[in-house]
Amino acid sequence: MAGVSLCALLVTFCVVSGSVGDRPRVRAAPVAARVAAHGDDCFSGALSDGGARVTHPADRADLDRGQVVAMLADLRRTLLDRFGTSDERDLDTALRRARSVVVPVRFHVVHSGSLGRVSEASARRQISTLNAAYGGRTGGVDTRLRFRLVSYDSFDQPAWFDNPHRYEAPMKRRLRKGGRGTLNIFTAAVGTDVLGYSTFPQQFRKNPRMDGVVIDYRSVPRGQYKSFNRGYTAVHEIGHWLGLLHTFEGGCVPPGDGVADTPYEAAPAEGCPHFRDTCPGRGADPVHNFMDYAHDACMREFTAGQGRRIRASWAAYRSR
């Protein structure tokens, strides 16, 4: 993957060319194997689309325990400073609105001639998919977030399309619009190994021009990627943009993803498992959660705790 790996930023996030990000489309190595091979920091690898090789693709949203602890501490501190409490349940009660939070979306299609030119109709299908997933209509809870397409544009730039990792900074500087509460989605040829990447909300104050989500154009609803063409790559990456971590974060070791009702999970889900229980303690693996790595056909839910985390992160970082 092009780009120089860095482990920096406010809470020492693992980033490449300014963003975190992540969703691989193939088999992920177990957590223990990843740590043994690469340490518990940034790493990269490659996989063919057919899965012939077994190294894990570069996952820019994989955080080590120190990074996760720092990120959660920053959220608690920010909530306490702004609202006088870091208890997400109390905050949710105090800030509960009759209406949902509506997130304005600016959809940017980067293409090379006719290749990758996602239509406005496809962009609207992606927004409908987001609203179904975050609204609880696919099987999980209603997070009380809704998404509204406010602009659609396309930009014919072959170099950016072919290598959005390398050209992420100029691409976002040229196309990104809006403030901290505006979701900018970019589509390009992200790759066959990693389908998308995103920034976390904590990063906005340090580097607002890099804020946003980049997804592979073939992962939108009715896209070309078998097993990953229901639009759930965007659902997953926007989860990071809203402050969620992977359900398998840290394996079986606290704090995990920092959400109480997502049981610990030793390693990412692969394919479409019906049931797994890889960690001691209560609860089976959340293999159907949007913040895991299962195929799109297996993903269907956010939990109540993830909904509270999304709303707390929005209040802390994106509502002002």
ZAVO-123019 format. One record per residue (C-alpha): x, y, z. Coordinates in steps of 0.25 Angstrom, whole numbers, padded with zeros to 4 digits, always signed. Example, Ala and Ser with C-alpha at 12.3 -4.5 7.8 and 13.67 -1.06 7.14 Angstrom:
2
+0049-0018+0031;+0055-0004+0029;
This chain:
320
+0000+0000+0000;+0005+0014-0004;+0008+0023+0008;+0017+0024+0020;+0012+0018+0032;+0011+0027+0044;+0007+0025+0059;+0004+0039+0064;-0008+0049+0065;-0015+0054+0078;-0017+0040+0084;-0006+0033+0076;-0015+0027+0066;-0009+0018+0055;-0011+0026+0042;-0006+0026+0028;-0006+0039+0020;-0015+0045+0030;-0026+0035+0033;-0029+0023+0040;-0037+0013+0033;-0039-0002+0030;-0049-0012+0025;-0042-0024+0019;-0050-0032+0009;-0043-0045+0013;-0038-0054+0024;-0031-0047+0035;-0020-0053+0043;-0023-0056+0058;-0019-0045+0068;-0008-0053+0074;-0002-0055+0061;-0003-0041+0057;+0004-0036+0070;+0015-0047+0068;+0018-0043+0054;+0016-0028+0055;+0016-0024+0069;+0004-0016+0074;+0005-0004+0066;+0004-0001+0051;+0006-0012+0041;+0003-0015+0026;+0002-0027+0017;-0005-0032+0005;-0015-0042+0001;-0020-0046-0013;-0035-0045-0016;-0035-0060-0015;-0028-0061-0002;-0016-0068-0006;-0007-0061+0003;-0009-0061+0018;-0003-0048+0023;-0013-0037+0028;-0015-0025+0019;-0012-0012+0025;-0023-0008+0034;-0022+0007+0038;-0033+0006+0049;-0026-0005+0057;-0021+0001+0070;-0013-0004+0081;-0018-0004+0096;-0011+0009+0099;-0017+0016+0087;-0031+0011+0091;-0029+0015+0106;-0025+0029+0101;-0036+0031+0092;-0047+0027+0102;-0040+0036+0112;-0041+0047+0103;-0056+0045+0100;-0059+0045+0115;-0050+0057+0118;-0057+0065+0107;-0071+0061+0111;-0068+0065+0125;-0062+0078+0121;-0074+0081+0112;-0086+0075+0120;-0081+0073+0134;-0083+0058+0133;-0076+0047+0125;-0087+0036+0128;-0092+0033+0114;-0106+0029+0120;-0108+0041+0128;-0103+0050+0116;-0113+0042+0107;-0124+0045+0116;-0120+0060+0118;-0118+0062+0103;-0129+0053+0097;-0137+0060+0086;-0150+0057+0081;-0144+0057+0067;-0132+0049+0062;-0119+0056+0058;-0119+0058+0043;-0105+0057+0037;-0103+0065+0024;-0095+0057+0014;-0086+0062+0003;-0084+0050-0007;-0071+0052-0016;-0069+0042-0027;-0054+0041-0032;-0053+0034-0045;-0045+0031-0057;-0053+0034-0069;-0065+0024-0069;-0058+0015-0059;-0063+0017-0045;-0073+0027-0048;-0083+0024-0037;-0097+0030-0041;-0105+0039-0033;-0116+0028-0032;-0105+0019-0026;-0101+0030-0016;-0116+0031-0012;-0117+0016-0010;-0104+0017-0001;-0111+0028+0007;-0124+0019+0008;-0115+0008+0013;-0109+0016+0024;-0122+0021+0029;-0127+0006+0029;-0115+0002+0037;-0114+0013+0047;-0129+0014+0048;-0130-0001+0053;-0138-0006+0041;-0128-0017+0038;-0129-0023+0052;-0121-0015+0062;-0125-0003+0070;-0129+0011+0065;-0116+0020+0068;-0125+0032+0065;-0116+0037+0054;-0121+0040+0040;-0113+0044+0028;-0118+0054+0017;-0111+0055+0004;-0108+0070+0002;-0099+0070-0010;-0093+0060-0021;-0081+0063-0030;-0072+0055-0039;-0057+0058-0042;-0050+0051-0053;-0036+0050-0048;-0029+0036-0051;-0017+0037-0042;-0026+0040-0030;-0036+0029-0034;-0025+0019-0036;-0018+0022-0023;-0027+0029-0013;-0017+0025-0001;-0006+0033-0008;-0014+0045-0012;-0023+0046+0000;-0018+0059+0004;-0020+0067-0009;-0033+0060-0012;-0039+0064+0001;-0033+0078+0000;-0040+0080-0013;-0053+0073-0011;-0057+0073+0004;-0067+0083+0009;-0074+0087+0022;-0071+0087+0036;-0069+0076+0047;-0083+0071+0046;-0083+0069+0031;-0080+0055+0026;-0072+0055+0013;-0072+0042+0006;-0062+0039-0005;-0062+0027-0015;-0050+0022-0022;-0042+0010-0025;-0038+0008-0011;-0034-0007-0014;-0037-0022-0013;-0031-0024+0001;-0036-0012+0008;-0049-0006+0005;-0050+0007+0012;-0044+0016+0022;-0048+0027+0031;-0044+0038+0041;-0048+0037+0056;-0056+0050+0061;-0045+0053+0071;-0036+0056+0059;-0044+0067+0054;-0039+0078+0063;-0025+0075+0059;-0027+0073+0044;-0041+0077+0039;-0037+0077+0025;-0034+0062+0025;-0048+0058+0032;-0056+0048+0024;-0059+0034+0019;-0053+0028+0007;-0059+0015+0001;-0057+0006-0011;-0067+0009-0022;-0070-0005-0024;-0075-0007-0010;-0087+0002-0011;-0101-0005-0012;-0102-0013-0025;-0087-0011-0026;-0077-0021-0033;-0071-0027-0020;-0077-0041-0017;-0080-0042-0002;-0077-0027+0000;-0088-0020-0009;-0099-0017+0000;-0093-0003+0004;-0089-0008+0018;-0074-0004+0016;-0079+0011+0017;-0088+0007+0029;-0075+0001+0036;-0066+0013+0032;-0076+0023+0037;-0077+0016+0050;-0062+0020+0052;-0065+0034+0047;-0076+0034+0058;-0066+0029+0069;-0068+0014+0069;-0057+0004+0070;-0056-0010+0064;-0064-0020+0073;-0051-0029+0073;-0042-0017+0078;-0032-0023+0087;-0037-0037+0086;-0041-0042+0100;-0034-0031+0108;-0041-0019+0114;-0045-0009+0110;-0048-0016+0097;-0056-0006+0089;-0061+0002+0102;-0075-0002+0099;-0082-0011+0110;-0092-0018+0102;-0082-0023+0091;-0076-0036+0096;-0061-0038+0095;-0056-0044+0082;-0042-0051+0081;-0041-0048+0066;-0049-0042+0054;-0061-0050+0048;-0058-0057+0035;-0068-0060+0024;-0082-0062+0030;-0081-0069+0043;-0094-0072+0050;-0088-0074+0064;-0075-0072+0071;-0070-0070+0086;-0055-0068+0086;-0054-0060+0099;-0057-0064+0114;-0068-0057+0120;-0082-0054+0117;-0087-0053+0103;-0084-0059+0089;-0076-0052+0079;-0084-0040+0072;-0081-0046+0058;-0094-0039+0052;-0089-0025+0057;-0086-0015+0047;-0073-0012+0054;-0068-0026+0051;-0062-0032+0038;-0073-0042+0033;-0078-0042+0019;-0089-0032+0017;-0100-0042+0017;-0096-0045+0031;-0096-0031+0036;-0109-0025+0042;-0108-0018+0055;-0103-0008+0065;-0105-0009+0080;-0111+0000+0089;-0098+0003+0095;-0092+0007+0082;-0104+0016+0080;-0101+0023+0092;-0086+0024+0089;-0089+0030+0075;-0098+0040+0081;-0088+0044+0092;-0077+0045+0082;-0086+0054+0073;-0088+0063+0085;-0074+0063+0089;-0067+0065+0075;-0077+0068+0064;-0089+0076+0069;-0082+0089+0071;
